[in-house]
Amino acid sequence: RGLTVHLERAPGAVPPGQAVPVPVAVAIAHATREALANVAAHAGAGTAWVTVRPLAAAPGADPGVEVTVRDEGAGFDPARLGPARLGVRRSITERVRDCGGSAAVRSTPGAGTEVRLCWPAQPEPAAANAAASQRAAPC
């Protein structure tokens, strides 16, 4: 689509034997692809930056992951998105929320856009109910 994407893997290796579950990785990958498609279609910018970093996990728990997609394009006012605009809502936010993560979109007209996709490390089983509401919180 003519978009130059700079990819950065932030420091902090995932310990051996731990991985983000496949359904989560797929959801994050598709949401990232949609965010990049939005940059190509709407930002008026030829460059985007994607940063991937692991989130700390408790011993024996799956690691978490955060992906940030950023551009320095036209930006927009997220509060003014009409209900018929499903790209950000369904293809990004709900896709990540469906797998227990969260997404946040920050944008200002004229100042670019940043999409943060987070899937936190899963809590210990005893803490799962207490943390359930935190999993849906913005990054």
PAZAPA-4460 file (N, C-alpha, C; in steps of 0.05 Angstrom, whole numbers, plus 32768, in hexadecimal, padded with zeros to 4 digits):
% residues 139
    n_x    n_y    n_z   ca_x   ca_y   ca_z    c_x    c_y    c_z   seq   type   mol
   8010   7FE8   8000   8000   8000   8000   8011   8019   8000     1      R     A
   802B   8016   7FFC   803D   802D   7FFB   8044   8038   8016     2      G     A
   8040   8029   802B   8046   8032   8046   8061   8027   804F     3      L     A
   8072   8038   8059   808B   802E   8065   8086   802A   8083     4      T     A
   808C   8012   808C   8087   800B   80A8   80A1   8005   80B6     5      V     A
   80A7   8013   80CB   80BE   800F   80DC   80B6   7FFD   80F3     6      H     A
   80C2   7FE6   80F6   80BB   7FD4   810C   80D1   7FD3   8121     7      L     A
   80C9   7FD7   813A   80DC   7FD5   8150   80D2   7FC1   8164     8      E     A
   80E4   7FAF   816B   80DE   7F9C   8180   80EC   7FA7   8199     9      R     A
   80DD   7FB0   81AC   80E8   7FBC   81C4   80F7   7FA7   81D4    10      A     A
   810B   7FAF   81E3   811A   7F9C   81F4   8108   7F8E   8208    11      P     A
   8110   7F77   820F   8101   7F67   8223   80F8   7F4D   8217    12      G     A
   810A   7F3A   8215   8103   7F21   8208   80EF   7F11   8218    13      A     A
   80DE   7F02   820A   80CC   7EF0   8217   80DB   7ED8   821F    14      V     A
   80D8   7ECF   8238   80E7   7EB7   8242   80E2   7E9F   8231    15      P     A
   80F6   7E8D   822E   80F2   7E75   821E   80DA   7E65   8228    16      P     A
   80CC   7E59   8216   80B5   7E48   821D   809B   7E58   8222    17      G     A
   809C   7E72   8221   8084   7E82   8223   807E   7E8F   8209    18      Q     A
   8065   7E91   8203   805D   7E9E   81EA   8041   7EA9   81ED    19      A     A
   803B   7EBD   81DE   801F   7EC8   81DD   800E   7EB3   81CF    20      V     A
   7FF7   7EAB   81DB   7FE6   7E97   81CE   7FE0   7E9F   81B1    21      P     A
   7FDE   7E8A   81A0   7FD9   7E8F   8183   7FC1   7EA0   817E    22      V     A
   7FA9   7E9B   818A   7F92   7EAD   8184   7F97   7ECA   818B    23      P     A
   7FA7   7ECF   81A0   7FAD   7EEB   81A7   7FC0   7EF7   8192    24      V     A
   7FD5   7EE8   818B   7FE8   7EF1   8177   7FDA   7EF8   815C    25      A     A
   7FC7   7EE7   8155   7FB8   7EEB   813C   7FA7   7F05   813E    26      V     A
   7F99   7F08   8155   7F88   7F20   8159   7F99   7F39   8159    27      A     A
   7FB0   7F39   8166   7FC2   7F50   8167   7FCD   7F56   814B    28      I     A
   7FD4   7F41   813C   7FDF   7F44   8121   7FCA   7F51   810F    29      A     A
   7FB1   7F47   8110   7F9C   7F52   80FF   7F95   7F6F   8107    30      H     A
   7F95   7F75   8121   7F8F   7F90   8129   7FA6   7FA3   8120    31      A     A
   7FBF   7F99   8121   7FD6   7FA9   8118   7FD3   7FAE   80FA    32      T     A
   7FCC   7F99   80EB   7FC9   7F9C   80CE   7FB3   7FB1   80C8    33      R     A
   7F9E   7FB1   80D7   7F88   7FC4   80D3   7F91   7FE0   80D9    34      E     A
   7FA0   7FE3   80EF   7FAA   7FFE   80F6   7FBD   8008   80E0    35      A     A
   7FCE   7FF7   80D5   7FDF   7FFF   80BF   7FCF   8006   80A6    36      L     A
   7FBA   7FF7   80A1   7FA9   7FFC   8089   7F9C   8018   808D    37      A     A
   7F95   801F   80A6   7F89   8039   80AB   7F9D   804F   80A6    38      N     A
   7FB6   804A   80AD   7FCB   805E   80A8   7FCD   8062   808A    39      V     A
   7FCF   804C   807B   7FD2   804E   805E   7FBA   805C   8051    40      A     A
   7FA2   8057   805B   7F8A   8061   804E   7F82   807D   8057    41      A     A
   7F88   8084   8070   7F7D   809D   807B   7F91   80B2   8085    42      H     A
   7FA9   80A9   808C   7FBB   80BB   809A   7FC9   80D0   8088    43      A     A
   7FCB   80C9   806E   7FDA   80DB   805D   7FF8   80DA   8063    44      G     A
   8000   80C5   806F   801D   80C3   8077   8028   80AA   8069    45      A     A
   8040   80AB   8061   804D   8094   8054   805D   8082   8066    46      G     A
   805D   8089   8080   806D   807A   8093   805D   8074   80AC    47      T     A
   8061   805C   80B8   8056   8055   80D1   806B   8047   80E2    48      A     A
   8068   8048   80FC   807A   803A   810E   806B   8026   811E    49      W     A
   8075   800E   8120   8069   7FF9   8130   807E   7FF0   8145    50      V     A
   8076   7FF0   815E   8087   7FE7   8174   8079   7FD0   8182    51      T     A
   8088   7FBB   8186   807E   7FA3   8194   8090   7F9F   81AC    52      V     A
   8082   7F9C   81C3   8091   7F97   81DB   8083   7F83   81ED    53      R     A
   8092   7F72   81FA   8085   7F5F   820C   807D   7F6D   8226    54      P     A
   8069   7F63   8233   8061   7F6D   824D   8068   7F58   8261    55      L     A
   8071   7F60   8278   807A   7F4D   828D   8064   7F3A   8294    56      A     A
   806C   7F22   829A   8058   7F0D   82A2   8061   7F00   82BC    57      A     A
   804E   7EF7   82CB   8054   7EE8   82E3   8061   7ECD   82DB    58      A     A
   8072   7EC2   82EC   807E   7EA8   82E5   8069   7E93   82DE    59      P     A
   806C   7E85   82C7   805A   7E71   82BF   8042   7E7B   82AF    60      G     A
   803E   7E96   82AE   8028   7EA2   829F   8031   7EA9   8283    61      A     A
   801D   7EAB   8271   8023   7EB4   8256   802D   7ED1   8257    62      D     A
   8041   7ED8   8246   804A   7EF4   8246   8035   7F05   8239    63      P     A
   8035   7F1F   823F   8024   7F32   8232   8033   7F3E   821B    64      G     A
   8024   7F4E   820B   8030   7F5B   81F4   8022   7F76   81F0    65      V     A
   8032   7F8A   81E7   8027   7FA4   81E0   8031   7FAB   81C4    66      E     A
   801F   7FB3   81B2   8027   7FBB   8198   801C   7FD8   8194    67      V     A
   802E   7FE9   818C   8026   8005   8186   802B   800B   8169    68      T     A
   8016   8016   815C   8018   801F   8140   8014   803D   8141    69      V     A
   8028   804B   8135   8028   8068   8137   802D   8074   811B    70      R     A
   8020   808B   8116   8026   809A   80FD   8026   80B7   8104    71      D     A
   8031   80C7   80F2   8032   80E4   80F5   8021   80F1   80E0    72      E     A
   800A   80E4   80DA   7FF9   80ED   80C5   7FE4   8101   80CE    73      G     A
   7FCE   8101   80BF   7FB9   8115   80C2   7FAB   8114   80DE    74      A     A
   7FAA   80FD   80EA   7F9C   80FA   8103   7F7E   80FE   80FF    75      G     A
   7F6F   80FA   8115   7F52   80FD   8114   7F48   8100   8130    76      F     A
   7F2F   8106   8133   7F22   8109   814E   7F13   80EF   8153    77      D     A
   7F1D   80DD   8164   7F0F   80C3   8168   7EF3   80C6   8172    78      P     A
   7EEC   80DC   8180   7ED1   80E0   818A   7EBE   80E6   8173    79      A     A
   7EC8   80ED   815B   7EB6   80F3   8145   7EB3   80DC   8131    80      R     A
   7EBD   80C5   8138   7EB9   80AE   8126   7E9B   80A6   8127    81      L     A
   7E90   80A3   8110   7E74   809B   810E   7E70   807E   8114    82      G     A
   7E58   8075   811C   7E53   8059   8123   7E57   8046   810C    83      P     A
   7E55   8050   80F3   7E59   803F   80DC   7E76   8039   80D6    84      A     A
   7E89   8047   80E3   7EA5   8043   80DF   7EAE   802D   80F1    85      R     A
   7EB1   8015   80E5   7EB7   7FFD   80F5   7ED5   7FF6   80F7    86      L     A
   7EE6   8003   80E7   7F03   7FFC   80E6   7F10   7FFD   8101    87      G     A
   7F0F   8013   810F   7F1C   8015   8129   7F0C   8005   813D    88      V     A
   7EF2   8007   813D   7EE2   7FFA   8151   7EE3   7FDC   814F    89      R     A
   7EDD   7FD0   8139   7EDC   7FB3   8137   7EF7   7FA7   812F    90      R     A
   7F04   7FB1   811B   7F1C   7FA4   8111   7F34   7FA8   8124    91      S     A
   7F33   7FBB   8135   7F49   7FC0   8147   7F40   7FBC   8164    92      I     A
   7F30   7FCD   816F   7F29   7FCD   818B   7F1C   7FB3   8194    93      T     A
   7F06   7FAB   8187   7EF7   7F93   818F   7F07   7F7A   818A    94      E     A
   7F17   7F79   8175   7F27   7F61   816F   7F3A   7F5B   8186    95      R     A
   7F47   7F70   8191   7F59   7F6C   81A7   7F4A   7F67   81C1    96      V     A
   7F34   7F75   81C5   7F24   7F71   81DD   7F19   7F54   81DE    97      R     A
   7F12   7F49   81C7   7F07   7F2E   81C6   7F1A   7F19   81D0    98      D     A
   7F34   7F1F   81CF   7F48   7F0B   81D9   7F52   7F13   81F5    99      C     A
   7F45   7F26   8203   7F4C   7F2D   821E   7F5F   7F44   8220   100      G     A
   7F64   7F52   820A   7F76   7F69   820A   7F67   7F83   8209   101      G     A
   7F76   7F98   8203   7F6A   7FB2   8201   7F78   7FC2   81EA   102      S     A
   7F6A   7FD6   81E1   7F75   7FE7   81CC   7F6E   8004   81D3   103      A     A
   7F81   8016   81CC   7F7C   8032   81D1   7F85   8041   81B8   104      A     A
   7F75   8054   81AF   7F7C   8064   8198   7F7E   8081   81A1   105      V     A
   7F95   808D   819C   7F9A   80A9   81A2   7F9F   80B7   8187   106      R     A
   7F90   80CC   8182   7F94   80DB   816A   7F8A   80F7   816D   107      S     A
   7F97   8109   815F   7F8F   8125   815F   7F92   812F   8142   108      T     A
   7F7E   813D   8138   7F80   8147   811D   7F9A   8157   8119   109      P     A
   7FA9   814F   8105   7FC2   815C   80FE   7FDA   8152   810D   110      G     A
   7FD6   813F   8120   7FEC   8136   8131   7FF0   8118   8131   111      A     A
   7FE5   810A   811D   7FEA   80ED   811B   7FD8   80DD   812E   112      G     A
   7FDE   80C3   812D   7FCE   80AF   813C   7FE0   809A   8148   113      T     A
   7FD8   8091   8160   7FE6   807B   816D   7FD1   8066   8176   114      E     A
   7FD5   804D   816E   7FC4   8038   8176   7FD4   8025   8187   115      V     A
   7FCB   8020   81A0   7FD9   800E   81B2   7FC8   7FF6   81B7   116      R     A
   7FD3   7FDF   81B2   7FC6   7FC5   81B5   7FD4   7FB6   81CC   117      L     A
   7FC5   7FAF   81E0   7FD1   7FA1   81F7   7FC3   7F88   81FD   118      C     A
   7FD3   7F73   8202   7FC8   7F5A   820D   7FD9   7F54   8225   119      W     A
   7FCD   7F57   823D   7FDD   7F54   8255   7FE2   7F37   825B   120      P     A
   7FF8   7F33   826A   7FFE   7F18   8273   7FE5   7F0E   8284   121      A     A
   7FDF   7EF5   8281   7FC8   7EEA   828F   7FCF   7EE8   82AD   122      Q     A
   7FBC   7EF0   82BE   7FC1   7EEE   82DB   7FC0   7ED2   82E5   123      P     A
   7FC9   7ECD   82FD   7FC7   7EB3   830A   7FA9   7EAD   830B   124      E     A
   7FA1   7E93   830A   7F85   7E8C   830A   7F75   7E98   8322   125      P     A
   7F81   7E9A   833A   7F73   7EA5   8351   7F6E   7EC3   834D   126      A     A
   7F7E   7ED0   833D   7F7B   7EED   8339   7F6B   7EF4   8320   127      A     A
   7F63   7EDF   8311   7F56   7EE4   82F7   7F3D   7EF5   82FA   128      A     A
   7F2C   7EEE   830D   7F13   7EFD   8310   7F17   7F19   8318   129      N     A
   7F2A   7F1E   832A   7F30   7F39   8333   7F3C   7F4B   831D   130      A     A
   7F4A   7F3E   830B   7F57   7F4D   82F6   7F47   7F4F   82DC   131      A     A
   7F30   7F42   82DB   7F21   7F41   82C2   7F1A   7F5D   82B8   132      A     A
   7F12   7F6F   82C9   7F0B   7F8A   82C0   7F23   7F99   82B7   133      S     A
   7F3B   7F93   82C1   7F53   7FA1   82B9   7F5C   7F9A   829D   134      Q     A
   7F56   7F81   8294   7F5E   7F78   827A   7F52   7F89   8263   135      R     A
   7F3A   7F94   8268   7F2D   7FA4   8254   7F34   7FC1   8255   136      A     A
   7F43   7FC9   8269   7F4B   7FE5   826C   7F5E   7FED   8256   137      A     A
   7F5D   8007   824E   7F70   8010   8239   7F8D   800B   8242   138      P     A
   7F9E   8008   822F   7FBA   8003   8234   7FC6   8018   8247   139      C     A
***
